[in-house]
Amino acid sequence: MLLHLIYKKRVKENRAFALDIKERVKDKLCKHVTKIQRMPTELSSLPVIDVSALLNSNSNDNEQQEVALQIHQACRQWGFFYVQNHGVPLELQEKLLDLSRRFFSQSEETKMQISMSKGGRAWRGYFPVGNELTSGKPDGKEGLYFGTEIEDVNHPKVRDRIPLHGRNQFPSVNDDSIEFRQVILSYMNAIEHLGRVIMSGLARSLKLDTNFFDKNYFRDEPTCLFRIFNYPAAFCQQKGNENLWGVGEHTDYGMLTILLQDDIGGLQVKTSQGEWIQAPPISNTFVCNIGDMLDRMTAGYYRSTPHRVKNLSTTVDRLSFPFFLDPHWDAEVLPIPLDGVTTTSDDAEQRWDKASVHTFQGTYGDYLLKKVSKVFPDLAQEQIVIGPNSY
């Protein structure tokens, strides 16, 4: 009888304990659901846009207008989007990835044979890890700088020693630079063409003529800059580097960036809610984002979006290939009259660098030179491309 009473008492206690646990779990779940409900309603992934209609001369106006609408929505909400069915051969992309990985696997002594300091005022060539700065802090990446190849020494920009113009220093793999040169130039030509096509769709999205940017800003010689970046996996593993980024928070200077990335991942985009989301690799796509000049042209209707990079792998280096399609060097970048568009106020106080893109006066070349000089201040002073107090 006594044992029976003890058993009943313990059963009752166990039931009370279980009920208490159930209520605690329920309370935690309710709080968790409340947190989820309070999260931004904004989508958590970037849109993927099929741009084949812009490339196909047989597509009709409705098809092209649909692509323009998707670009418009992406630019208004994100400032970032992926493009697929873009016409750039996959074989060319894979060749570029392979040759780049082989180049960066070489010794630093070998890579420094084409250091940027040897490129003169063209600012082309290789830089080692830590030499490029973002907001005054060294980036955890090494890289190669390229631009439009100008072989003619009598070209007006070369003759007048205008910075960021001239010949490239092409990397070698196994003492052979010819193949890499051909791949790089072929890729740059293909991406410039794609960029112009995307910008025709973007012009449509703003209810402008499709050739608006070609005619007014690119002309026959847009400012085309191409980078190959390698983010060593070992960088963030080194003592003291745990909290450093491959590239810190920033926006891009120009009009349109077209990015090829390998399968490692690590690109993050800041939403309008101030949260960071991943922009993971998607096979045979490019990531596009709008830069400060398009923000300026549209008076903030299309905003340039902050982003940053950290290699997600602890064992494999990350490769990325940003191509910047920007205005002609001598183009004066002014706000575009946009019918029926309400622009927003200057967001300098909310920007990552607290600098307004809407107040500067001058050409795109002026703007770009000041920005790039902050990235490589020692090189800027060495080449005397800008006064020491100008940045």
N, C-alpha and C positions, 0 to 999 in steps of 0.2 A: 504493500500500500504506500509506504514511504517513498519507495523508488518510483512508483507511478506518479506521485505528486511532484517529485523532483523533475521527472521527465516532462510533465505538463508545463511546469514553470519555465524550463529551458526552451521548450517549443515556443511559448509565449514571448520570451525574451528574444529569440531568434527572429520571430515574425516582426517584432517591434524594430529590431536592428535593420532587417531587410526593408521595412517600410521607410525607415529613416534614410537609408542609402538611396532608395528609389526616389524619395523627395529631393535629396541633394542632387542626384543626377538630373532629375527633371528641372530643378532650378538652374543648374549649369547649362543644360540644353536650351532653356528659354533665353538665358543671357546670351548664349552663342548665336541663337537664331536672331535675337535682337541686333547683335553686332553685324550679322550677315545682312539683315534688312537695311541697316544703316549705311552699308557700303555704297559707293557711287553706282548709279544705274548705268554708267558708261560701259560700253563693251570692253572686254579685257584683252582683246587681240586685234591686231592691225588688219585692215581689209586687204584682200588680194584681188587685183584688178586685171582682167584679161584685156590687153591692149591690141589684140590682133586686128580689130576693126580699124584702128588708126594706121596700121601698117599696110593693110590691104586696100589697094586702089579700087577694087571692085565692091567694097562695102558701101552701103547706102548711108545717107545722112542721118537717119534715125539710129542706126547702129553706132555711128561715131558720136552722136549726141548722148547716147546712153553711157558710153565710156566717159565722156566729159562730165556727166552728172555724177558718176562714181568718183572721179577725181575731185570734183567740187566737194562732195560730202567728206572725202578723206582729208582734204586740205583744211576744211572748216573744223572738223572734229579732232583730227590727229596731227596734221602736218607731216604724216608718214603713211606710206602704203607699199605693198608689194606689187610688182608687175609680173605677169606670166604671159606665155605665148608672145614673147618679145622679139623673136627673130635672131637673137645672138646665138651662134652655133654652140652647142654643149661641148663639142670637141675642143673648141677654142678656149672655153672656160677651164676645162680640165687640163689643157696644156699649160695654161697660165698658172694654175695652182701647182702643178707638178714642178715646173721650172722654178717657181718662187720658193717652194719648200727646199729644193735642192740648193738654191743660192744661199738661203739663210742658214743652212746646215754647215756652211763652210766656216773657216776660222775668221775671226774679226780682222786679222791682218789682211786676209784676202779681200774681204768686203770693203775695207777702208781704202783699197786701191782706187775706188770711185767715190770717195767721200765728198760731201757737198762743198767742202772748202775748196776742192779742186774744180768745182763747176763754175766758179766765177759768179758774175751777176745773174746768171741764168737760174741759180739756186736749184740745181738738179744733182741727183746722186744719192749716196747712202749716208744715213746717220745711225749711230749706235743707241742702245737702250739708255734712256735718261736724257738725251740731248734735246728732245722736243718738249716744250713746256705747254701746259694748259693752266690758265690762271696762275702762272708763276710756279707751278709745281711740275716736276719731271714726270713724264709719262712712262709707263711700263711697256714700252714697245720700241722696236727698231724699224727702220723703213727705208724705202726708196721713193724719191721724188722725180716726177716726170712732168713734162708739159708738151705743148704742140712743138713738134720737131721743126726747127728753122735752120736749114743748112746754109742758106744764102747770107753771107757776111755783109751784103749790101742791103739786106732787109732794113727798112727805116728804124724799126725798134732795136735791132741789133747794132746798127750803125750809131744810133744815139745812146747806146748802152743803157737801155731801159731794163730794169730788173725783171726777172722771171720770163725773159725771152732769150731764145737761142737754141743751142744743141743740147741734147740729152747725153748723159753718161749711162750707157747701157751695161747691165750686169753680165758677168760671164759665169757659166757653169762648165766646169772641166775645161777652162781656158777657151771656151767658145761663146762669144757674145752675139754671133750672127742670128742663131735661131731665136734666142730670147728677144732680140731686137725686133725681129719680124713678128713674133707673137704679141709683143707689147703694142707695137704700132697698129697691127690689125685689130687688136682688142679696142684700142682707143678710138679708131675710126668707127668701129661697130657701135660703141657706146655713145659717141657723139651723135651719130645718126639716130639712135634710139632716143636720146635725150631731146633732140629737136622735135621728134615725133610726139613725145610725151608733152612737150611744151606747147605743141599745136593743140593738143587736147585740153591742156590747162587754159590756153587762150579761149577756147570754146567755153570752158567752165565759167569764165569771167565775162562771157558775151562779147568777146573781141574777135576780130578777124583771125583765122587760124595761123596766118603768117605774121601776126603782130610782133612776136618776140624776135623772129628771124629778121624782120625788116628794121626794127627799131633798136634792138639790143645786141643780137649776135652778129648780124651783117655777115661778111665773108670771113670773119676772124674772131669768133668768140674766145674768151679766156678759158681754155681747157686745161685743167690740172688733174693729174692722175697720181695716186699713191698706192704703194704696196706695203702693207704693215704686217709685221710679225710680232705677236705677243708671246714671249717666252713663258712657258708654264712655270719655270723656276722662279720668275720674278717675285710673285706674291708669296712664295714659300720662304724667301730670304728674310732674315731677321730685320725687323724695322719696316718691312714693306707690306705687312699684313693688311693695312688699311688704305694702301695706295691703289689707284685705278690704272688700267691700261691706258685709258684716256678719261680724264675727269669730265664733269658736266660742262657742256658747251652747246652752242648752236653753230651751224655752218655759215660762212660769210656770204656766199653767192646766191644763185637762183635755184639750182636743182642739183642734188647729189644722187648718184646712182651707185649702189653698193652691192658688190658680190662678196659673200662671206662663205667660209668653209663650213664644215658640219659640227664645229665645236660649240658655237654659240657664245653669248656674253654681251650682246648689244642690248641696252636698256633704254626705254623711251619714257619721258615724263609726261603724264597725262595732264589735262587741264585741271584735274582735281589735286594735282601735286603728288600723285603716286607714281611709282616706277613699275613698268611692266616689261617683260622680256619680248624681244623681237627675234624669235628663234629662226634658224636656217630652214628654208623650205626649198626643196630640190628644184633646180632650174628656174629660180625666180631672182629678181633683184629687189632690194629695198630702196625705195625712193623717199627723199625728204626735201622739203622746201627750206631755203636759206634766208638769211637776213635781207637780201636785196628784194626778194619777192614780198617779204613782210613790209619793207619800205614802199615798194611800188603799189601795193594794195592798201596802204595806210592801216595795216594791222588786220585787214579782213582775212587774209591768210597769214597765220603766225608761223614763224620759225620755231621749231620745237627743241627743247633741250634733250640731250641724250648723252650716254656715257658707255664705257666698255670695260669689262673685266673678263679675262680668260677663265672659263668655267672648269677647265681641265687642270689637274695637278701634274699631269704627265706628258701632255701633247701641246705643242705650240699652236696658237690660233693665227690664221691668216685672214686678212680682209683687204678688199680692193675698192676704195672709194674713188669715184670719178666725179669731178666737179665741173658742171657746165654753167659758165658764168657770163656776164655781159662782156662785150668788147671793152678792151682796156681803157679806151678814151670816151666811153659812153657815160653821159651824165644820167644818173639814175634818179628819176623824178616820179612822184605819185601818178598813177594812171587814173584818168577820169572814168569812174565806173557808174553806169546808170543804175539807179535803184538800189545802190549798196550803201548801207550804213556802216561807216568805219568806226573803230573803237579808239579810245584815247591811248596816248603813249604809255607803254608798260615798262618803262625803264626801271622803275623801282622794284618790279617783280622779276626782272630778268636776272639770269645767273650772274652777269657781269656788271649789272646796274648801269649799263651804257645804252643810250638810245640809238636805234638804227634810223631814226626819222629826222635827226637834227644836223647830220653832217652835210657839208657842202663840198662839191667837187666831183671828180670822175670815179668810176669803179676802180681804176688803177690806184688812185690815191687811197681809197678806202682799204683795198686789199693789202697794199704795201704796209700800211700802218698795222694791220692785223697780223700779217705774217711776221713782221719784225718783232712782235711780242712773243711769237713762238720760238724764234731763233735770234734772240737779242745780240748774242756775240757775233753771229754771222752778219747781222744787219750793220753793226758798227765796223766790222772788218771790211765789208764791201762799201761802206759809207753810202748805203742806199737811202738812209733817212737820218735826219738829225737826231742826236742823242736825247734831246728833250722832247721829241715828238711822240714818244711812246713811253 
